[in-house]
């Protein structure tokens, strides 16, 4: 058995629906426009005045039996020793078999050049007063003005056109002994992350204390993102 087996618990009772996790993920991982490694579902159930509202944060579930891994013809999508579902962009042929196999819709495909708008933006919002996206990128020497170079430590900092991409549980941060940035950025501590093999870890203790559930349990994928309590 692997020494570590990472998982996440999302406490919906603590979640306030602020989407700080979504914003933090985009910034940390240089995620292109239109892509949402960290996302959410909103549900309104019932009829007035008996109406219930639900806000459910979502991300890659890093499944035990990941269909994306099983259906990848080049082993570009693979499982790490710690159970993370990761992707090797160098092996990816852009066939999108993984995307079709994922029942959660959390894998994205780069049909166009990512962040091209920053290279194409040559019109300042205030002529003579603000810089264009192209000027900022060239001045900073990065693909986009808010580029995070740490992302490139384990994965392409900006994924190229023609490959897929998705949440990695911030594997580059885990390698440094840090938590995923969405966990660190949650203002209410609604995201709990840790080693499922350690019964004393925060994530194991949260699972033991509450009745956890997963999305689409009937799929049999063994998600490692669990939900406790209610929004």
C-alpha angles and dihedrals in degrees: 000000000000116000090236134028112186124213141159134224120200113202104209091190090062095041113101096187094244094139091223087138091058093050094044092052093052092050097044096046102035090240115188125239112278093026121105115187084169112039142146143224123224121204130183113191130186137016128285126306092017098056129145125197123204130190114191120185113216138192139145107316094212087222123211089228099029113193090203090061094045093051100043107109095201101040088244087134108057146154120253124218089261091053098256116148103229138172132224106211091194091062096042115110095184095244091138093217088135091053092051092048097050110097092196100059094230100129118091131197125217103226092162136035105285117245091003090149091073091055091044097044106102100148117090119221088227111024109231091006108066134035125241122242089253093051092050093048093048092046092051094039093231136114093249133012096249095043116155109211092194090072089068093062092089106005136027107289088223114019114231127243115276099035136091128243139186146155115314098185082253091287090183089062093044088055088060094048093257131128124250108278093240088059093048092046098051105111094205101041091244092145117072120186135181152100114324089198090063110077090199096052117112091246094051092047092051090051091049093049098048138037103256126206135186135211117267095357089176089071090071094219096131100233118211093206109088132187126214132188122351137287 
